[in-house]
Amino acid sequence: MSDTLKVLMYLKNMFADMIYINGIIATELIKVTENLVAIHKGDNFINNSPCIREHENLNQSIIDIIRKYKNKTEDLERLEKHVLIHNKEEK
């Protein structure tokens, strides 16, 4: 493998990891926002808000972006389970 190809593969993997990490940060920030609103205005407010459905859609979009670039399926599955399945179990 040429040095140029090695560098390109390294960069590709690095960007995939960065997208994954940013996806984790993004989904956790959505949850933090929901929790802060629930603390401030109460669970009934957040549960009756259209934001929950919008946040689910945003989380799914984030997972889809990660799926496009992530090489390790176990990382994607772990995040998907945490973000999409875990959140549904809470309700």
Helices and strands as residue ranges (DSSP letters): H 3-41, H 43-47, H 51-69, H 73-80, I 81-85, H 86-90
